[in-house]
Amino acid sequence: QWDQGFSPCWPSLMNIGATWDVELMARWSVEMAREFGEPNRGQLGPGVNIARYAWNGRLGEYMSGEDPYLGSKMVESQVKA
């Protein structure tokens, strides 16, 4: 089994971005690295993008929605973590 019986559920980047809390983003990033840094585990992402159209079905994967300023602050926090 791919996940060896574990099935973590993490909030999406859009949820974390909606808080405007760069310290929360840093804490979330550290915990995600711990969770997915183990051998044979992986994460697809993070998605750093500007969501221009609401009908894009993958908006929850991007951290900033339509706000480039928010995205720049959040990605800075994530990369530093």
Long-range contacts (C-beta under 8 A, 24 or more apart in sequence): 3-41, 4-40, 8-35, 10-35, 12-60, 12-61, 13-45, 13-46, 13-47, 13-60, 13-61, 13-62, 13-63, 14-59, 14-60, 14-61, 14-62, 14-63, 14-65, 15-60, 16-63, 16-74, 17-62, 17-63, 17-64, 17-65, 17-70, 17-71, 17-74, 18-65, 20-70, 22-73, 22-74, 22-76, 22-77, 23-77, 25-63, 25-74, 25-77, 25-78, 25-81, 26-77, 26-78, 26-80, 26-81, 27-81, 29-77, 29-78, 29-81, 30-81, 33-81, 46-75, 46-78, 48-75
